[in-house]
Amino acid sequence: MGPDPLVLALDGVQDPHNLGACLRTADACGVLAVLVPRDRSASLNATARKVAAGAAETTPVVTVTNLAPSWKIIK
């Protein structure tokens, strides 16, 4: 049995540049998926994709209504 999957949950990331950087880092670390809340967070727009340098195409970004219940499902 392998190691547990790694999931990144982002809360309060409102700048698309920061989202792109998080995606780039998540991809380099082997993160399975990135969770972002639907409200008050950066969207995966052209700026975020450019900063992600290709990681936006390989690391799934999942938009959730609320991080707390979503995190409990993953655990």
PDB file of N, CA, C, O and CB in Angstrom:
ATOM      1  N   MET A   1       0.839  -1.177   0.000  1.00  0.00           N
ATOM      2  CA  MET A   1       0.000   0.000   0.000  1.00  0.00           C
ATOM      3  C   MET A   1       0.889   1.247   0.000  1.00  0.00           C
ATOM      4  O   MET A   1       1.842   1.330   0.774  1.00  0.00           O
ATOM      5  CB  MET A   1      -0.957  -0.005   1.219  1.00  0.00           C
ATOM      6  N   GLY A   2       0.583   2.192  -0.848  1.00  0.00           N
ATOM      7  CA  GLY A   2       1.389   3.401  -0.989  1.00  0.00           C
ATOM      8  C   GLY A   2       1.033   4.461   0.035  1.00  0.00           C
ATOM      9  O   GLY A   2       0.168   4.254   0.886  1.00  0.00           O
ATOM     10  N   PRO A   3       1.696   5.583  -0.054  1.00  0.00           N
ATOM     11  CA  PRO A   3       1.409   6.681   0.875  1.00  0.00           C
ATOM     12  C   PRO A   3       0.029   7.283   0.602  1.00  0.00           C
ATOM     13  O   PRO A   3      -0.527   7.140  -0.487  1.00  0.00           O
ATOM     14  CB  PRO A   3       2.492   7.773   0.766  1.00  0.00           C
ATOM     15  N   ASP A   4      -0.504   7.955   1.612  1.00  0.00           N
ATOM     16  CA  ASP A   4      -1.793   8.626   1.453  1.00  0.00           C
ATOM     17  C   ASP A   4      -1.678   9.719   0.393  1.00  0.00           C
ATOM     18  O   ASP A   4      -0.638  10.370   0.288  1.00  0.00           O
ATOM     19  CB  ASP A   4      -2.274   9.223   2.802  1.00  0.00           C
ATOM     20  N   PRO A   5      -2.747   9.928  -0.402  1.00  0.00           N
ATOM     21  CA  PRO A   5      -2.713  10.999  -1.406  1.00  0.00           C
ATOM     22  C   PRO A   5      -2.613  12.369  -0.733  1.00  0.00           C
ATOM     23  O   PRO A   5      -3.145  12.585   0.356  1.00  0.00           O
ATOM     24  CB  PRO A   5      -3.970  10.938  -2.304  1.00  0.00           C
ATOM     25  N   LEU A   6      -1.935  13.264  -1.391  1.00  0.00           N
ATOM     26  CA  LEU A   6      -1.732  14.615  -0.884  1.00  0.00           C
ATOM     27  C   LEU A   6      -2.710  15.563  -1.573  1.00  0.00           C
ATOM     28  O   LEU A   6      -2.746  15.636  -2.802  1.00  0.00           O
ATOM     29  CB  LEU A   6      -0.265  15.076  -1.104  1.00  0.00           C
ATOM     30  N   VAL A   7      -3.512  16.301  -0.773  1.00  0.00           N
ATOM     31  CA  VAL A   7      -4.486  17.261  -1.288  1.00  0.00           C
ATOM     32  C   VAL A   7      -4.179  18.610  -0.664  1.00  0.00           C
ATOM     33  O   VAL A   7      -3.929  18.696   0.539  1.00  0.00           O
ATOM     34  CB  VAL A   7      -5.958  16.815  -0.981  1.00  0.00           C
ATOM     35  N   LEU A   8      -4.197  19.665  -1.468  1.00  0.00           N
ATOM     36  CA  LEU A   8      -3.939  21.018  -0.989  1.00  0.00           C
ATOM     37  C   LEU A   8      -5.257  21.777  -0.928  1.00  0.00           C
ATOM     38  O   LEU A   8      -5.962  21.889  -1.931  1.00  0.00           O
ATOM     39  CB  LEU A   8      -2.917  21.754  -1.903  1.00  0.00           C
ATOM     40  N   ALA A   9      -5.589  22.298   0.249  1.00  0.00           N
ATOM     41  CA  ALA A   9      -6.795  23.117   0.429  1.00  0.00           C
ATOM     42  C   ALA A   9      -6.356  24.562   0.624  1.00  0.00           C
ATOM     43  O   ALA A   9      -5.610  24.866   1.556  1.00  0.00           O
ATOM     44  CB  ALA A   9      -7.659  22.618   1.652  1.00  0.00           C
ATOM     45  N   LEU A  10      -6.810  25.446  -0.244  1.00  0.00           N
ATOM     46  CA  LEU A  10      -6.438  26.859  -0.179  1.00  0.00           C
ATOM     47  C   LEU A  10      -7.618  27.674   0.340  1.00  0.00           C
ATOM     48  O   LEU A  10      -8.742  27.525  -0.140  1.00  0.00           O
ATOM     49  CB  LEU A  10      -5.985  27.380  -1.571  1.00  0.00           C
ATOM     50  N   ASP A  11      -7.361  28.522   1.308  1.00  0.00           N
ATOM     51  CA  ASP A  11      -8.409  29.376   1.857  1.00  0.00           C
ATOM     52  C   ASP A  11      -7.886  30.805   1.901  1.00  0.00           C
ATOM     53  O   ASP A  11      -6.829  31.057   2.480  1.00  0.00           O
ATOM     54  CB  ASP A  11      -8.852  28.894   3.277  1.00  0.00           C
ATOM     55  N   GLY A  12      -8.599  31.726   1.309  1.00  0.00           N
ATOM     56  CA  GLY A  12      -8.208  33.134   1.346  1.00  0.00           C
ATOM     57  C   GLY A  12      -7.223  33.550   0.266  1.00  0.00           C
ATOM     58  O   GLY A  12      -6.665  34.646   0.340  1.00  0.00           O
ATOM     59  N   VAL A  13      -6.993  32.710  -0.733  1.00  0.00           N
ATOM     60  CA  VAL A  13      -6.099  33.076  -1.832  1.00  0.00           C
ATOM     61  C   VAL A  13      -6.932  33.836  -2.863  1.00  0.00           C
ATOM     62  O   VAL A  13      -7.701  33.234  -3.612  1.00  0.00           O
ATOM     63  CB  VAL A  13      -5.409  31.803  -2.473  1.00  0.00           C
ATOM     64  N   GLN A  14      -6.774  35.157  -2.898  1.00  0.00           N
ATOM     65  CA  GLN A  14      -7.599  35.990  -3.766  1.00  0.00           C
ATOM     66  C   GLN A  14      -6.858  36.521  -4.988  1.00  0.00           C
ATOM     67  O   GLN A  14      -7.484  37.019  -5.924  1.00  0.00           O
ATOM     68  CB  GLN A  14      -8.144  37.138  -2.984  1.00  0.00           C
ATOM     69  N   ASP A  15      -5.564  36.423  -4.988  1.00  0.00           N
ATOM     70  CA  ASP A  15      -4.761  36.914  -6.109  1.00  0.00           C
ATOM     71  C   ASP A  15      -4.473  35.759  -7.072  1.00  0.00           C
ATOM     72  O   ASP A  15      -3.928  34.737  -6.654  1.00  0.00           O
ATOM     73  CB  ASP A  15      -3.431  37.556  -5.601  1.00  0.00           C
ATOM     74  N   PRO A  16      -4.828  35.904  -8.353  1.00  0.00           N
ATOM     75  CA  PRO A  16      -4.571  34.825  -9.308  1.00  0.00           C
ATOM     76  C   PRO A  16      -3.095  34.484  -9.453  1.00  0.00           C
ATOM     77  O   PRO A  16      -2.759  33.347  -9.787  1.00  0.00           O
ATOM     78  CB  PRO A  16      -5.125  35.197 -10.650  1.00  0.00           C
ATOM     79  N   HIS A  17      -2.206  35.443  -9.208  1.00  0.00           N
ATOM     80  CA  HIS A  17      -0.769  35.151  -9.247  1.00  0.00           C
ATOM     81  C   HIS A  17      -0.405  34.149  -8.154  1.00  0.00           C
ATOM     82  O   HIS A  17       0.378  33.226  -8.383  1.00  0.00           O
ATOM     83  CB  HIS A  17       0.060  36.450  -9.083  1.00  0.00           C
ATOM     84  N   ASN A  18      -0.976  34.336  -6.968  1.00  0.00           N
ATOM     85  CA  ASN A  18      -0.705  33.415  -5.861  1.00  0.00           C
ATOM     86  C   ASN A  18      -1.311  32.038  -6.123  1.00  0.00           C
ATOM     87  O   ASN A  18      -0.704  31.020  -5.792  1.00  0.00           O
ATOM     88  CB  ASN A  18      -1.253  33.985  -4.549  1.00  0.00           C
ATOM     89  N   LEU A  19      -2.500  32.003  -6.714  1.00  0.00           N
ATOM     90  CA  LEU A  19      -3.109  30.723  -7.061  1.00  0.00           C
ATOM     91  C   LEU A  19      -2.226  29.967  -8.046  1.00  0.00           C
ATOM     92  O   LEU A  19      -1.998  28.767  -7.889  1.00  0.00           O
ATOM     93  CB  LEU A  19      -4.513  30.932  -7.654  1.00  0.00           C
ATOM     94  N   GLY A  20      -1.733  30.666  -9.052  1.00  0.00           N
ATOM     95  CA  GLY A  20      -0.855  30.039 -10.032  1.00  0.00           C
ATOM     96  C   GLY A  20       0.420  29.507  -9.394  1.00  0.00           C
ATOM     97  O   GLY A  20       0.873  28.411  -9.728  1.00  0.00           O
ATOM     98  N   ALA A  21       1.000  30.274  -8.481  1.00  0.00           N
ATOM     99  CA  ALA A  21       2.209  29.826  -7.791  1.00  0.00           C
ATOM    100  C   ALA A  21       1.923  28.598  -6.927  1.00  0.00           C
ATOM    101  O   ALA A  21       2.743  27.682  -6.856  1.00  0.00           O
ATOM    102  CB  ALA A  21       2.783  30.958  -6.927  1.00  0.00           C
ATOM    103  N   CYS A  22       0.768  28.580  -6.275  1.00  0.00           N
ATOM    104  CA  CYS A  22       0.379  27.414  -5.465  1.00  0.00           C
ATOM    105  C   CYS A  22       0.194  26.185  -6.349  1.00  0.00           C
ATOM    106  O   CYS A  22       0.590  25.083  -5.969  1.00  0.00           O
ATOM    107  CB  CYS A  22      -0.922  27.704  -4.680  1.00  0.00           C
ATOM    108  N   LEU A  23      -0.393  26.364  -7.502  1.00  0.00           N
ATOM    109  CA  LEU A  23      -0.572  25.248  -8.431  1.00  0.00           C
ATOM    110  C   LEU A  23       0.770  24.708  -8.911  1.00  0.00           C
ATOM    111  O   LEU A  23       0.961  23.494  -8.989  1.00  0.00           O
ATOM    112  CB  LEU A  23      -1.418  25.683  -9.629  1.00  0.00           C
ATOM    113  N   ARG A  24       1.679  25.586  -9.226  1.00  0.00           N
ATOM    114  CA  ARG A  24       3.010  25.194  -9.680  1.00  0.00           C
ATOM    115  C   ARG A  24       3.723  24.385  -8.599  1.00  0.00           C
ATOM    116  O   ARG A  24       4.331  23.353  -8.886  1.00  0.00           O
ATOM    117  CB  ARG A  24       3.842  26.436 -10.059  1.00  0.00           C
ATOM    118  N   THR A  25       3.645  24.855  -7.365  1.00  0.00           N
ATOM    119  CA  THR A  25       4.282  24.163  -6.252  1.00  0.00           C
ATOM    120  C   THR A  25       3.585  22.831  -5.966  1.00  0.00           C
ATOM    121  O   THR A  25       4.243  21.821  -5.714  1.00  0.00           O
ATOM    122  CB  THR A  25       4.272  25.049  -4.999  1.00  0.00           C
ATOM    123  N   ALA A  26       2.252  22.835  -6.006  1.00  0.00           N
ATOM    124  CA  ALA A  26       1.491  21.610  -5.773  1.00  0.00           C
ATOM    125  C   ALA A  26       1.851  20.545  -6.798  1.00  0.00           C
ATOM    126  O   ALA A  26       2.001  19.374  -6.452  1.00  0.00           O
ATOM    127  CB  ALA A  26      -0.011  21.896  -5.816  1.00  0.00           C
ATOM    128  N   ASP A  27       1.987  20.939  -8.042  1.00  0.00           N
ATOM    129  CA  ASP A  27       2.347  20.003  -9.102  1.00  0.00           C
ATOM    130  C   ASP A  27       3.734  19.420  -8.852  1.00  0.00           C
ATOM    131  O   ASP A  27       3.949  18.222  -9.039  1.00  0.00           O
ATOM    132  CB  ASP A  27       2.299  20.696 -10.474  1.00  0.00           C
ATOM    133  N   ALA A  28       4.665  20.256  -8.434  1.00  0.00           N
ATOM    134  CA  ALA A  28       6.025  19.793  -8.174  1.00  0.00           C
ATOM    135  C   ALA A  28       6.079  18.835  -6.987  1.00  0.00           C
ATOM    136  O   ALA A  28       6.960  17.978  -6.924  1.00  0.00           O
ATOM    137  CB  ALA A  28       6.943  20.982  -7.923  1.00  0.00           C
ATOM    138  N   CYS A  29       5.148  18.974  -6.051  1.00  0.00           N
ATOM    139  CA  CYS A  29       5.130  18.126  -4.845  1.00  0.00           C
ATOM    140  C   CYS A  29       4.268  16.887  -5.009  1.00  0.00           C
ATOM    141  O   CYS A  29       4.188  16.070  -4.091  1.00  0.00           O
ATOM    142  CB  CYS A  29       4.634  18.922  -3.660  1.00  0.00           C
ATOM    143  N   GLY A  30       3.623  16.728  -6.155  1.00  0.00           N
ATOM    144  CA  GLY A  30       2.807  15.547  -6.398  1.00  0.00           C
ATOM    145  C   GLY A  30       1.426  15.585  -5.773  1.00  0.00           C
ATOM    146  O   GLY A  30       0.863  14.541  -5.443  1.00  0.00           O
ATOM    147  N   VAL A  31       0.879  16.775  -5.608  1.00  0.00           N
ATOM    148  CA  VAL A  31      -0.458  16.920  -5.030  1.00  0.00           C
ATOM    149  C   VAL A  31      -1.488  16.327  -5.986  1.00  0.00           C
ATOM    150  O   VAL A  31      -1.429  16.544  -7.197  1.00  0.00           O
ATOM    151  CB  VAL A  31      -0.779  18.413  -4.733  1.00  0.00           C
ATOM    152  N   LEU A  32      -2.429  15.577  -5.424  1.00  0.00           N
ATOM    153  CA  LEU A  32      -3.474  14.932  -6.221  1.00  0.00           C
ATOM    154  C   LEU A  32      -4.474  15.942  -6.761  1.00  0.00           C
ATOM    155  O   LEU A  32      -4.873  15.853  -7.922  1.00  0.00           O
ATOM    156  CB  LEU A  32      -4.200  13.885  -5.391  1.00  0.00           C
ATOM    157  N   ALA A  33      -4.892  16.918  -5.922  1.00  0.00           N
ATOM    158  CA  ALA A  33      -5.858  17.936  -6.324  1.00  0.00           C
ATOM    159  C   ALA A  33      -5.740  19.141  -5.399  1.00  0.00           C
ATOM    160  O   ALA A  33      -5.235  19.039  -4.282  1.00  0.00           O
ATOM    161  CB  ALA A  33      -7.303  17.371  -6.305  1.00  0.00           C
ATOM    162  N   VAL A  34      -6.218  20.285  -5.890  1.00  0.00           N
ATOM    163  CA  VAL A  34      -6.233  21.523  -5.110  1.00  0.00           C
ATOM    164  C   VAL A  34      -7.690  21.920  -4.893  1.00  0.00           C
ATOM    165  O   VAL A  34      -8.462  22.027  -5.846  1.00  0.00           O
ATOM    166  CB  VAL A  34      -5.430  22.672  -5.831  1.00  0.00           C
ATOM    167  N   LEU A  35      -8.055  22.137  -3.637  1.00  0.00           N
ATOM    168  CA  LEU A  35      -9.408  22.578  -3.298  1.00  0.00           C
ATOM    169  C   LEU A  35      -9.414  24.078  -3.068  1.00  0.00           C
ATOM    170  O   LEU A  35      -8.570  24.601  -2.339  1.00  0.00           O
ATOM    171  CB  LEU A  35      -9.936  21.836  -2.048  1.00  0.00           C
ATOM    172  N   VAL A  36     -10.358  24.773  -3.683  1.00  0.00           N
ATOM    173  CA  VAL A  36     -10.531  26.209  -3.454  1.00  0.00           C
ATOM    174  C   VAL A  36     -12.006  26.491  -3.181  1.00  0.00           C
ATOM    175  O   VAL A  36     -12.877  25.885  -3.805  1.00  0.00           O
ATOM    176  CB  VAL A  36     -10.023  27.041  -4.677  1.00  0.00           C
ATOM    177  N   PRO A  37     -12.292  27.403  -2.256  1.00  0.00           N
ATOM    178  CA  PRO A  37     -13.695  27.746  -2.000  1.00  0.00           C
ATOM    179  C   PRO A  37     -14.284  28.545  -3.160  1.00  0.00           C
ATOM    180  O   PRO A  37     -13.566  29.271  -3.848  1.00  0.00           O
ATOM    181  CB  PRO A  37     -13.822  28.544  -0.693  1.00  0.00           C
ATOM    182  N   ARG A  38     -15.576  28.411  -3.372  1.00  0.00           N
ATOM    183  CA  ARG A  38     -16.247  29.101  -4.480  1.00  0.00           C
ATOM    184  C   ARG A  38     -16.258  30.618  -4.278  1.00  0.00           C
ATOM    185  O   ARG A  38     -16.040  31.376  -5.224  1.00  0.00           O
ATOM    186  CB  ARG A  38     -17.682  28.587  -4.630  1.00  0.00           C
ATOM    187  N   ASP A  39     -16.514  31.056  -3.045  1.00  0.00           N
ATOM    188  CA  ASP A  39     -16.625  32.487  -2.765  1.00  0.00           C
ATOM    189  C   ASP A  39     -15.315  33.048  -2.219  1.00  0.00           C
ATOM    190  O   ASP A  39     -14.581  32.368  -1.501  1.00  0.00           O
ATOM    191  CB  ASP A  39     -17.759  32.748  -1.771  1.00  0.00           C
ATOM    192  N   ARG A  40     -15.043  34.275  -2.568  1.00  0.00           N
ATOM    193  CA  ARG A  40     -13.894  35.027  -2.064  1.00  0.00           C
ATOM    194  C   ARG A  40     -12.559  34.315  -2.280  1.00  0.00           C
ATOM    195  O   ARG A  40     -11.722  34.259  -1.378  1.00  0.00           O
ATOM    196  CB  ARG A  40     -14.078  35.302  -0.600  1.00  0.00           C
ATOM    197  N   SER A  41     -12.372  33.779  -3.471  1.00  0.00           N
ATOM    198  CA  SER A  41     -11.082  33.197  -3.814  1.00  0.00           C
ATOM    199  C   SER A  41     -10.796  33.459  -5.289  1.00  0.00           C
ATOM    200  O   SER A  41     -11.704  33.725  -6.077  1.00  0.00           O
ATOM    201  CB  SER A  41     -11.057  31.673  -3.505  1.00  0.00           C
ATOM    202  N   ALA A  42      -9.539  33.379  -5.638  1.00  0.00           N
ATOM    203  CA  ALA A  42      -9.129  33.609  -7.022  1.00  0.00           C
ATOM    204  C   ALA A  42      -9.673  32.498  -7.915  1.00  0.00           C
ATOM    205  O   ALA A  42      -9.753  31.338  -7.510  1.00  0.00           O
ATOM    206  CB  ALA A  42      -7.587  33.688  -7.133  1.00  0.00           C
ATOM    207  N   SER A  43     -10.037  32.867  -9.115  1.00  0.00           N
ATOM    208  CA  SER A  43     -10.493  31.860 -10.072  1.00  0.00           C
ATOM    209  C   SER A  43      -9.324  31.441 -10.955  1.00  0.00           C
ATOM    210  O   SER A  43      -8.314  32.138 -11.057  1.00  0.00           O
ATOM    211  CB  SER A  43     -11.669  32.400 -10.936  1.00  0.00           C
ATOM    212  N   LEU A  44      -9.486  30.305 -11.577  1.00  0.00           N
ATOM    213  CA  LEU A  44      -8.446  29.784 -12.457  1.00  0.00           C
ATOM    214  C   LEU A  44      -8.577  30.472 -13.820  1.00  0.00           C
ATOM    215  O   LEU A  44      -9.055  29.880 -14.788  1.00  0.00           O
ATOM    216  CB  LEU A  44      -8.551  28.224 -12.597  1.00  0.00           C
ATOM    217  N   ASN A  45      -8.145  31.722 -13.872  1.00  0.00           N
ATOM    218  CA  ASN A  45      -8.259  32.516 -15.101  1.00  0.00           C
ATOM    219  C   ASN A  45      -6.938  32.467 -15.880  1.00  0.00           C
ATOM    220  O   ASN A  45      -6.027  31.718 -15.527  1.00  0.00           O
ATOM    221  CB  ASN A  45      -8.641  33.991 -14.770  1.00  0.00           C
ATOM    222  N   ALA A  46      -6.852  33.260 -16.924  1.00  0.00           N
ATOM    223  CA  ALA A  46      -5.665  33.257 -17.783  1.00  0.00           C
ATOM    224  C   ALA A  46      -4.404  33.635 -17.015  1.00  0.00           C
ATOM    225  O   ALA A  46      -3.340  33.068 -17.266  1.00  0.00           O
ATOM    226  CB  ALA A  46      -5.860  34.213 -18.951  1.00  0.00           C
ATOM    227  N   THR A  47      -4.503  34.573 -16.091  1.00  0.00           N
ATOM    228  CA  THR A  47      -3.345  34.986 -15.308  1.00  0.00           C
ATOM    229  C   THR A  47      -2.841  33.836 -14.444  1.00  0.00           C
ATOM    230  O   THR A  47      -1.642  33.558 -14.412  1.00  0.00           O
ATOM    231  CB  THR A  47      -3.691  36.195 -14.433  1.00  0.00           C
ATOM    232  N   ALA A  48      -3.755  33.167 -13.745  1.00  0.00           N
ATOM    233  CA  ALA A  48      -3.368  32.039 -12.890  1.00  0.00           C
ATOM    234  C   ALA A  48      -2.752  30.918 -13.723  1.00  0.00           C
ATOM    235  O   ALA A  48      -1.766  30.306 -13.313  1.00  0.00           O
ATOM    236  CB  ALA A  48      -4.587  31.510 -12.106  1.00  0.00           C
ATOM    237  N   ARG A  49      -3.330  30.653 -14.884  1.00  0.00           N
ATOM    238  CA  ARG A  49      -2.789  29.604 -15.759  1.00  0.00           C
ATOM    239  C   ARG A  49      -1.383  29.957 -16.250  1.00  0.00           C
ATOM    240  O   ARG A  49      -0.517  29.086 -16.326  1.00  0.00           O
ATOM    241  CB  ARG A  49      -3.721  29.379 -16.961  1.00  0.00           C
ATOM    242  N   LYS A  50      -1.155  31.211 -16.577  1.00  0.00           N
ATOM    243  CA  LYS A  50       0.155  31.633 -17.049  1.00  0.00           C
ATOM    244  C   LYS A  50       1.201  31.481 -15.947  1.00  0.00           C
ATOM    245  O   LYS A  50       2.293  30.969 -16.195  1.00  0.00           O
ATOM    246  CB  LYS A  50       0.104  33.085 -17.539  1.00  0.00           C
ATOM    247  N   VAL A  51       0.876  31.917 -14.742  1.00  0.00           N
ATOM    248  CA  VAL A  51       1.804  31.816 -13.617  1.00  0.00           C
ATOM    249  C   VAL A  51       2.041  30.349 -13.249  1.00  0.00           C
ATOM    250  O   VAL A  51       3.137  29.995 -12.813  1.00  0.00           O
ATOM    251  CB  VAL A  51       1.263  32.594 -12.399  1.00  0.00           C
ATOM    252  N   ALA A  52       1.031  29.495 -13.418  1.00  0.00           N
ATOM    253  CA  ALA A  52       1.161  28.078 -13.083  1.00  0.00           C
ATOM    254  C   ALA A  52       2.136  27.352 -14.004  1.00  0.00           C
ATOM    255  O   ALA A  52       2.598  26.260 -13.674  1.00  0.00           O
ATOM    256  CB  ALA A  52      -0.194  27.406 -13.145  1.00  0.00           C
ATOM    257  N   ALA A  53       2.448  27.934 -15.133  1.00  0.00           N
ATOM    258  CA  ALA A  53       3.440  27.382 -16.068  1.00  0.00           C
ATOM    259  C   ALA A  53       3.158  25.920 -16.431  1.00  0.00           C
ATOM    260  O   ALA A  53       4.063  25.086 -16.412  1.00  0.00           O
ATOM    261  CB  ALA A  53       4.836  27.494 -15.467  1.00  0.00           C
ATOM    262  N   GLY A  54       1.903  25.618 -16.760  1.00  0.00           N
ATOM    263  CA  GLY A  54       1.534  24.276 -17.194  1.00  0.00           C
ATOM    264  C   GLY A  54       0.926  23.410 -16.107  1.00  0.00           C
ATOM    265  O   GLY A  54       0.285  22.405 -16.415  1.00  0.00           O
ATOM    266  N   ALA A  55       1.107  23.767 -14.857  1.00  0.00           N
ATOM    267  CA  ALA A  55       0.587  22.951 -13.758  1.00  0.00           C
ATOM    268  C   ALA A  55      -0.937  22.959 -13.708  1.00  0.00           C
ATOM    269  O   ALA A  55      -1.534  22.023 -13.178  1.00  0.00           O
ATOM    270  CB  ALA A  55       1.145  23.443 -12.434  1.00  0.00           C
ATOM    271  N   ALA A  56      -1.576  23.988 -14.244  1.00  0.00           N
ATOM    272  CA  ALA A  56      -3.038  24.058 -14.246  1.00  0.00           C
ATOM    273  C   ALA A  56      -3.637  22.980 -15.144  1.00  0.00           C
ATOM    274  O   ALA A  56      -4.801  22.615 -14.977  1.00  0.00           O
ATOM    275  CB  ALA A  56      -3.508  25.445 -14.705  1.00  0.00           C
ATOM    276  N   GLU A  57      -2.869  22.476 -16.079  1.00  0.00           N
ATOM    277  CA  GLU A  57      -3.354  21.431 -16.972  1.00  0.00           C
ATOM    278  C   GLU A  57      -3.143  20.038 -16.388  1.00  0.00           C
ATOM    279  O   GLU A  57      -3.785  19.090 -16.840  1.00  0.00           O
ATOM    280  CB  GLU A  57      -2.663  21.535 -18.316  1.00  0.00           C
ATOM    281  N   THR A  58      -2.264  19.885 -15.400  1.00  0.00           N
ATOM    282  CA  THR A  58      -1.967  18.565 -14.856  1.00  0.00           C
ATOM    283  C   THR A  58      -2.485  18.352 -13.434  1.00  0.00           C
ATOM    284  O   THR A  58      -2.625  17.210 -12.997  1.00  0.00           O
ATOM    285  CB  THR A  58      -0.492  18.340 -14.880  1.00  0.00           C
ATOM    286  N   THR A  59      -2.769  19.429 -12.710  1.00  0.00           N
ATOM    287  CA  THR A  59      -3.258  19.326 -11.337  1.00  0.00           C
ATOM    288  C   THR A  59      -4.706  19.805 -11.296  1.00  0.00           C
ATOM    289  O   THR A  59      -4.973  20.973 -11.576  1.00  0.00           O
ATOM    290  CB  THR A  59      -2.368  20.154 -10.356  1.00  0.00           C
ATOM    291  N   PRO A  60      -5.648  18.920 -10.951  1.00  0.00           N
ATOM    292  CA  PRO A  60      -7.053  19.327 -10.908  1.00  0.00           C
ATOM    293  C   PRO A  60      -7.316  20.376  -9.825  1.00  0.00           C
ATOM    294  O   PRO A  60      -6.808  20.275  -8.708  1.00  0.00           O
ATOM    295  CB  PRO A  60      -7.939  18.111 -10.671  1.00  0.00           C
ATOM    296  N   VAL A  61      -8.111  21.375 -10.175  1.00  0.00           N
ATOM    297  CA  VAL A  61      -8.559  22.390  -9.225  1.00  0.00           C
ATOM    298  C   VAL A  61     -10.048  22.156  -9.014  1.00  0.00           C
ATOM    299  O   VAL A  61     -10.839  22.219  -9.955  1.00  0.00           O
ATOM    300  CB  VAL A  61      -8.263  23.862  -9.743  1.00  0.00           C
ATOM    301  N   VAL A  62     -10.421  21.883  -7.763  1.00  0.00           N
ATOM    302  CA  VAL A  62     -11.804  21.580  -7.430  1.00  0.00           C
ATOM    303  C   VAL A  62     -12.378  22.749  -6.643  1.00  0.00           C
ATOM    304  O   VAL A  62     -11.866  23.099  -5.580  1.00  0.00           O
ATOM    305  CB  VAL A  62     -11.914  20.253  -6.622  1.00  0.00           C
ATOM    306  N   THR A  63     -13.441  23.351  -7.167  1.00  0.00           N
ATOM    307  CA  THR A  63     -14.115  24.451  -6.484  1.00  0.00           C
ATOM    308  C   THR A  63     -15.221  23.869  -5.617  1.00  0.00           C
ATOM    309  O   THR A  63     -16.091  23.146  -6.101  1.00  0.00           O
ATOM    310  CB  THR A  63     -14.688  25.490  -7.501  1.00  0.00           C
ATOM    311  N   VAL A  64     -15.175  24.194  -4.325  1.00  0.00           N
ATOM    312  CA  VAL A  64     -16.151  23.660  -3.375  1.00  0.00           C
ATOM    313  C   VAL A  64     -16.906  24.806  -2.716  1.00  0.00           C
ATOM    314  O   VAL A  64     -16.411  25.931  -2.649  1.00  0.00           O
ATOM    315  CB  VAL A  64     -15.457  22.780  -2.306  1.00  0.00           C
ATOM    316  N   THR A  65     -18.098  24.515  -2.235  1.00  0.00           N
ATOM    317  CA  THR A  65     -18.903  25.526  -1.553  1.00  0.00           C
ATOM    318  C   THR A  65     -18.283  25.903  -0.216  1.00  0.00           C
ATOM    319  O   THR A  65     -18.210  27.080   0.137  1.00  0.00           O
ATOM    320  CB  THR A  65     -20.333  25.025  -1.348  1.00  0.00           C
ATOM    321  N   ASN A  66     -17.839  24.896   0.520  1.00  0.00           N
ATOM    322  CA  ASN A  66     -17.277  25.125   1.844  1.00  0.00           C
ATOM    323  C   ASN A  66     -16.129  24.144   2.050  1.00  0.00           C
ATOM    324  O   ASN A  66     -16.290  22.946   1.817  1.00  0.00           O
ATOM    325  CB  ASN A  66     -18.363  24.967   2.958  1.00  0.00           C
ATOM    326  N   LEU A  67     -14.983  24.634   2.480  1.00  0.00           N
ATOM    327  CA  LEU A  67     -13.825  23.766   2.646  1.00  0.00           C
ATOM    328  C   LEU A  67     -13.982  22.765   3.788  1.00  0.00           C
ATOM    329  O   LEU A  67     -13.534  21.625   3.668  1.00  0.00           O
ATOM    330  CB  LEU A  67     -12.600  24.600   2.877  1.00  0.00           C
ATOM    331  N   ALA A  68     -14.611  23.168   4.894  1.00  0.00           N
ATOM    332  CA  ALA A  68     -14.679  22.296   6.069  1.00  0.00           C
ATOM    333  C   ALA A  68     -15.362  20.955   5.775  1.00  0.00           C
ATOM    334  O   ALA A  68     -14.764  19.915   6.051  1.00  0.00           O
ATOM    335  CB  ALA A  68     -15.416  23.005   7.188  1.00  0.00           C
ATOM    336  N   PRO A  69     -16.573  20.929   5.233  1.00  0.00           N
ATOM    337  CA  PRO A  69     -17.192  19.626   4.945  1.00  0.00           C
ATOM    338  C   PRO A  69     -16.433  18.854   3.859  1.00  0.00           C
ATOM    339  O   PRO A  69     -16.372  17.625   3.903  1.00  0.00           O
ATOM    340  CB  PRO A  69     -18.648  19.823   4.514  1.00  0.00           C
ATOM    341  N   SER A  70     -15.871  19.548   2.912  1.00  0.00           N
ATOM    342  CA  SER A  70     -15.127  18.893   1.835  1.00  0.00           C
ATOM    343  C   SER A  70     -13.887  18.210   2.396  1.00  0.00           C
ATOM    344  O   SER A  70     -13.532  17.109   1.974  1.00  0.00           O
ATOM    345  CB  SER A  70     -14.733  19.912   0.742  1.00  0.00           C
ATOM    346  N   TRP A  71     -13.243  18.853   3.327  1.00  0.00           N
ATOM    347  CA  TRP A  71     -12.030  18.305   3.920  1.00  0.00           C
ATOM    348  C   TRP A  71     -12.359  17.033   4.697  1.00  0.00           C
ATOM    349  O   TRP A  71     -11.579  16.082   4.680  1.00  0.00           O
ATOM    350  CB  TRP A  71     -11.355  19.345   4.840  1.00  0.00           C
ATOM    351  N   LYS A  72     -13.508  17.005   5.379  1.00  0.00           N
ATOM    352  CA  LYS A  72     -13.906  15.824   6.148  1.00  0.00           C
ATOM    353  C   LYS A  72     -14.157  14.627   5.236  1.00  0.00           C
ATOM    354  O   LYS A  72     -13.880  13.490   5.620  1.00  0.00           O
ATOM    355  CB  LYS A  72     -15.160  16.125   6.972  1.00  0.00           C
ATOM    356  N   ILE A  73     -14.677  14.869   4.039  1.00  0.00           N
ATOM    357  CA  ILE A  73     -14.932  13.791   3.083  1.00  0.00           C
ATOM    358  C   ILE A  73     -13.622  13.167   2.629  1.00  0.00           C
ATOM    359  O   ILE A  73     -13.524  11.948   2.486  1.00  0.00           O
ATOM    360  CB  ILE A  73     -15.721  14.314   1.871  1.00  0.00           C
ATOM    361  N   ILE A  74     -12.617  14.007   2.403  1.00  0.00           N
ATOM    362  CA  ILE A  74     -11.324  13.516   1.918  1.00  0.00           C
ATOM    363  C   ILE A  74     -10.621  12.685   2.987  1.00  0.00           C
ATOM    364  O   ILE A  74     -10.017  11.653   2.694  1.00  0.00           O
ATOM    365  CB  ILE A  74     -10.427  14.691   1.490  1.00  0.00           C
ATOM    366  N   LYS A  75     -10.711  13.151   4.228  1.00  0.00           N
ATOM    367  CA  LYS A  75     -10.048  12.435   5.327  1.00  0.00           C
ATOM    368  C   LYS A  75     -10.629  11.064   5.425  1.00  0.00           C
ATOM    369  O   LYS A  75     -10.221  10.281   6.283  1.00  0.00           O
ATOM    370  CB  LYS A  75     -10.193  13.179   6.669  1.00  0.00           C
TER     371      LYS A  75
END
